[in-house]
Amino acid sequence: MNKGELVDAIAKDAGLSKADAGKALNAFVSNVSGSLKKGNSVQLIGFGTFSISARAARTGRNPQTGAAIKIAAKKVAKFKAGKALADTVK
């Protein structure tokens, strides 16, 4: 499912126009992204938790040449599925 299909499904299920459903989805993504940028996690009971994790710097290998390269430390977004979502997809 891509973003357009998700907007269509939200519009149909919630009885909204596609424009309103698109605005709601964009607002959700924007607020989750903003919260993660501030270092906060977002927990949706039954669905899952969005959080930030720090990845340490490490040494990797260039697959073409085999030469060692340095990979910088960075923060990455993580998602952990909640119990209800995990049980749904079993």
Secondary structure, DSSP 8 states (H G I E B T S, - for coil): --HHHHHHHHHHHHT--HHHHHHHHHHHHHHHHHHHHTT--EEETTTEEEEEEEE--EEEE-TTT--EEEE--EEEEEEEE-HHHHHHT-
